[in-house]
């Protein structure tokens, strides 16, 4: 098992990291999804004692990987933030100043409901539905795109671009002897789209069911393992 694995899509190299992100070599772009910044603060506002260090550790991990990769831009496939503004947003803005040189492009997810003024103050460019870069597109919920691949006039609508998405927090169930099984976060690659694992450590899983020619890479501790 390896901490990073190259995955080639349409002659482009995408490095998958066990730290839950992708580095697009040709564009020097770091791709992440579902950071859910502010989620622990949202729970605490609701009276649920979730420690703030979870949020701080996610911020530190992202900063460390940015320092390691030195990307020219950061693309986020939705749910960068979790809910309304809370005190954790002040900490995020201080963190943002430390990497103010880095362009951030966010395709808004269903949890990204902060006011436009906040994104402007954080120097984050936003797209409501889709971001296109060359022959690749970035969305939050791939099911919205799938609905566009419907049958019309006897032909299936399609798109030339390959899609990267988030939203479902994909996991893969690995079964062992004696009816034992474990579920791990994973990268999922289908013929026309990929689903990234949630970057945040404070999320659950949705067990994906790969098709015959799909590729799945499970994140096991700090390593990647190809399944199938």
C-alpha positions in Angstrom: 0.0 0.0 0.0 1.1 3.6 -0.7 0.4 7.0 0.7 -0.2 8.3 -2.8 -1.1 6.6 -6.1 -1.2 8.1 -9.7 -4.5 7.7 -11.5 -4.6 8.6 -15.2 -7.8 10.1 -16.7 -7.8 11.3 -20.3 -4.0 11.5 -20.4 -3.9 13.6 -17.2 -2.2 12.4 -14.0 -4.2 12.7 -10.8 -2.3 11.8 -7.7 -4.6 10.3 -5.0 -3.5 11.0 -1.5 -4.3 9.0 1.7 -4.8 12.5 3.2 -8.1 12.6 1.3 -7.4 14.9 -1.6 -6.3 14.7 -5.3 -3.4 16.6 -6.9 -3.8 17.3 -10.6 -0.3 17.3 -11.9 -0.8 19.0 -15.2 -2.7 22.0 -13.7 -0.8 22.0 -10.3 -4.2 21.9 -8.7 -5.3 20.5 -5.4 -8.8 19.0 -5.4 -10.8 18.4 -2.2 -14.5 17.9 -1.2 -16.6 18.1 1.9 -14.4 19.9 4.4 -17.5 20.9 6.5 -15.6 23.7 8.3 -17.7 25.0 11.2 -19.5 21.7 11.7 -18.2 21.2 15.2 -19.1 24.7 16.1 -22.6 24.1 14.7 -23.0 21.1 17.0 -21.8 23.0 20.0 -24.3 25.8 19.3 -27.0 23.1 19.5 -25.7 21.9 22.9 -23.8 18.9 21.7 -20.3 18.9 23.2 -18.1 18.2 20.2 -14.5 19.3 20.7 -13.2 22.1 18.6 -9.8 20.4 18.1 -11.5 18.3 15.3 -11.9 21.5 13.3 -8.4 22.7 14.1 -6.9 19.4 13.1 -8.7 19.5 9.7 -7.4 23.1 9.1 -3.8 22.1 10.1 -3.9 19.0 7.8 -5.1 21.1 4.9 -2.4 23.7 5.5 0.3 21.0 5.7 -0.8 19.4 2.4 -0.9 22.8 0.7 2.7 23.4 1.9 3.7 20.0 0.7 2.0 20.1 -2.8 2.5 23.9 -3.4 -0.5 24.0 -5.7 -1.3 27.0 -8.0 -5.0 26.7 -7.0 -7.3 24.9 -4.7 -10.6 23.5 -6.1 -13.3 22.4 -3.7 -16.2 20.2 -4.9 -18.7 21.5 -2.4 -19.5 21.7 1.3 -16.4 23.7 2.2 -18.5 25.0 5.1 -21.3 23.3 7.1 -23.9 25.8 8.1 -24.5 29.4 9.3 -21.5 31.4 10.5 -20.2 30.7 14.0 -17.0 31.5 16.0 -15.0 28.9 14.0 -15.4 31.2 10.9 -13.2 33.8 12.7 -10.5 31.1 13.1 -10.9 30.1 9.4 -10.4 33.7 8.3 -7.2 34.0 10.3 -6.1 30.7 8.7 -7.0 32.1 5.2 -4.6 35.0 5.7 -1.7 32.6 6.1 -2.4 31.3 2.5 -3.8 34.5 1.0 -1.6 33.9 -2.1 -3.5 30.7 -3.0 -6.6 31.1 -5.3 -9.6 29.0 -4.0 -12.5 28.1 -6.2 -15.5 26.6 -4.6 -18.5 24.9 -6.3 -21.1 25.5 -3.7 -22.7 22.4 -2.0 -25.9 22.1 -0.1 -24.2 23.1 3.1 -22.5 26.2 1.7 -25.1 28.7 2.9 -23.0 31.5 4.2 -23.6 35.0 2.8 -21.8 36.1 -0.3 -20.0 38.8 1.7 -18.2 36.1 3.7 -16.8 34.4 0.6 -15.7 37.8 -0.7 -14.0 38.6 2.6 -12.2 35.2 2.5 -11.2 35.7 -1.2 -13.0 32.6 -2.3 -14.4 32.4 -5.8 -17.7 30.6 -6.0 -19.7 28.7 -8.6 -23.3 27.7 -7.9 -23.5 24.6 -10.1 -20.4 23.6 -12.0 -16.8 24.6 -12.6 -15.1 23.7 -15.9 -11.4 23.4 -16.4 -10.3 22.0 -19.8 -12.1 18.7 -20.3 -12.9 18.2 -16.7 -15.8 19.5 -14.6 -16.3 19.9 -10.9 -19.7 19.6 -9.2 -20.9 18.8 -5.7 -23.7 16.3 -6.2 -23.1 13.9 -9.2 -26.8 12.9 -9.2 -27.7 16.3 -10.5 -25.4 15.6 -13.5 -26.7 12.0 -13.9 -30.2 13.4 -14.3 -29.0 15.2 -17.4 -27.9 11.9 -19.0 -31.5 11.0 -19.6 -32.9 9.5 -22.8 -34.2 12.2 -25.1 -35.5 11.6 -28.6 -34.1 8.0 -28.5 -30.6 9.2 -27.7 -28.8 9.4 -24.3 -27.7 12.9 -23.5 -24.0 12.9 -22.4 -21.2 15.2 -21.8 -17.6 15.3 -23.1 -16.2 16.3 -19.8 -15.1 14.0 -17.0 -16.7 15.0 -13.6 -15.3 15.2 -10.1 -17.8 15.4 -7.3 -18.3 14.9 -3.5 -21.4 15.0 -1.4 -22.0 11.3 -0.6 -18.8 10.7 1.5 -18.0 7.4 -0.2 -16.9 4.3 1.7 -16.2 0.7 0.6 -17.0 -2.3 2.7 -14.3 -5.0 2.8 -15.4 -8.4 4.1 -13.1 -10.9 5.8 -13.5 -14.3 7.4 -16.1 -15.2 10.0 -18.6 -12.7 8.5 -16.4 -9.8 9.6 -16.4 -6.5 7.6 -14.9 -3.0 7.8 -15.8 0.2 6.0 -13.2 2.6 4.8 -13.4 6.0 3.1 -12.5 5.7 -0.5 -11.9 7.4 -3.9 -14.4 6.1 -6.5 -13.8 6.3 -10.2 -16.5 5.4 -12.7 -16.4 5.8 -16.5 -17.7 9.4 -16.5 -17.2 10.7 -13.0 -15.3 10.4 -9.8 -16.5 10.8 -6.2 -13.9 12.1 -3.6 -13.8 11.1 0.0 -14.9 13.7 2.6 -11.8 15.6 3.6 -13.2 16.2 7.1 -12.6 13.6 9.7 -16.0 14.4 11.3 -18.2 12.7 8.7 -19.8 9.3 8.1 -19.8 6.9 5.1 -22.1 5.9 2.3 -21.1 2.4 1.1 -20.7 2.5 -2.7 -21.3 -0.5 -4.9 -18.7 -0.5 -7.7 -19.6 -1.7 -11.2 -17.4 -4.1 -13.1 -14.9 -1.6 -14.6 -15.0 1.0 -11.8 -11.9 1.7 -9.8 -12.0 2.1 -6.0 -9.1 3.1 -3.7 -9.7 2.6 0.0 -8.0 4.8 2.6 -6.6 2.5 5.3 -5.0 4.5 8.0 -2.4 6.5 6.1 -2.2 4.3 3.0 -4.2 3.6 -0.1 -5.3 0.2 -1.2 -6.9 -0.5 -4.6 -10.0 -2.7 -4.4 -10.7 -5.3 -7.0 
